[in-house]
Amino acid sequence: MLDALKALRLPRAGEDRTSGEAVYILPTRYGWSYAGVLLVMLVGSVNYNNSLGHLLTFLLGSLALVSMLHTQRNILNLRLRAGHVSPAFPGQQALFRLCLHNDAPVPRRGLEITYRDGHRSVRASVPAAGVGCVELPVTARTRGWLRLTEVTVSTRYPLGLFRAWSPVHLGAACLVYPSPAGARPLPAGGNFRGRDDRLRGEAREDFTGFRDYRPGDPPRQVYWKAAARDQGLMVKLFAGGGAGQVLLTWEDAGPGHLEARLSQLCAWVLEAHRRGQEFGMALPDSQIPAGQGETHLHRCLYALGVYGEKDA
């Protein structure tokens, strides 16, 4: 039976990979109790030479052996894939998405995914020749990379007499941005005159389109003609180094410690994005040219999140 315990396929983040790690199986508390009852039945049948007692004892024993085989096969040759994990802020839940691929023509029921040193678990089932996905919530506590390196897939299906499990090495990671905090006001806008050439905008403003009005947008950028036509408040967008540009620098974030400066810069980035301003950022080890939009926002937050960290 031990030779039949094949390896469970273990993936890395975003890909499937076959590993050589074994599936382990042991009786549960109920399994040991079941074995004790069988032992008492066997002793009684031998003592009283009861043929029906022997028949019932060996029938129940065979049922337990078949149950062990089904428990082991319930997690055998599963393929797991770790999906994309969205960044989070400290205090939020980072959701690690895990998909289980079942190539067998029978469903996999009663699966349990245990993670984070065995303190948390979720249950899952996978249909026959199908895919089942679960989300593993992990609380983000500190800035940097939050890694989910190993989970354990286990099952007690079908009778709960045995527990089969296997460790799965994922290599999944979530980036935790700095906590936005700080009392300093957003630096005044300008054309970045006298700043680093890589961050200096050209004195031009090219119209690029419209977006919905947000509280705090300057009145001069509101498209009042659309409001007069009852089309809602729209804001005109411009590209280039206009007077609305803001440069966020490490020196302006104050004399505090590392995390305090990163938190202040993070608060400024979110505030500038909320106002629809074009902003750039200068860190001691990197500089990001002025820009705006969701992509630029996450580029700046990414730079703050990985500052001083090793890559995932």
Phi, psi and omega in degrees: 000322180296326179292339181277352181279090183285176181276146172273139181287128183246134182257163162261170182300123176085001180210160177261142178210139177273131180250172177253019183274140189275159169270127182257151181213135179215155176294147173276180176300320177291327178295318177294322177295320178298317179296322178297319178296319178298321180296317178297318179297321180294317179297317179295320180294320179292318183296320183258004179052050184262111183293318179295327176295318175299316181299314181294320181298312182288332176294314178293326177294320177296322177299320179294320180294318177296321177299319179298319179296317180292325178297315180294319182287342182293335178243004182286134175062032168283142174251128183245142179226125176274124183272186181292141178243122180287143177299160182219166173257157178305135182096343178272168177266121171273124184259107176272117182269128182232125180250133179251121182258125181247111179272352183280155180280010178237147180289158175249114185247159173064036177277147178230125179255113180254137184210174181054064176061029175078010183272341183227152181206154174227155180255151183209156172223147182235127179290165179297131180050042183221193184229136174234131183243143176228160175244130181255103181281129178231129180287125177278122185251321183229156179296150176118200182276126174257111187257139172242088190274332184213136171233165179239123176263125182222165178203149172241010180292142006260337189252352181078011180278335181228152174239121176251139181211162176206134175286140182237120181267110185269312187074022180278148181215147177236137178272128177256118179288164175294156176284122181291117181202160180135145183260355183286140179288158178297131179303151181293150180283164180183184180266012180065030179294136180080001180269183178299138183299331181289343180251358187279128178272158176276150183281070177211153176226109179258128179293131183240347180148197182235161169211168180293149180292140174237144178304131182103350178293140180295138182301330183293342180265355180286136178271090188291335180296323178293323178293324179293333179268013181059036178259011181087169179277124178239150180243134178280138180253139179231146174254148179120184186263061180287183184290347181276001181289144179232133175252119180259116185243158179298322182292323181289343183286354175104174184270012184290182180286178188304307185293327178294318178294318179296322178295320178294316178297321179297317178297320178296317180300314180294322180292316179297321178293320180298323180281350182077019180277153174273128184218154173235172183216139180236114175253163180302330183248001180200158178222134183244122180298163181295145179186184178204169181105171183298318181297316179294321178302310183289335175295317179291317179296324177298316180299322178289322182292323184265003182299122180077004181256153171281148181294152181286000000 
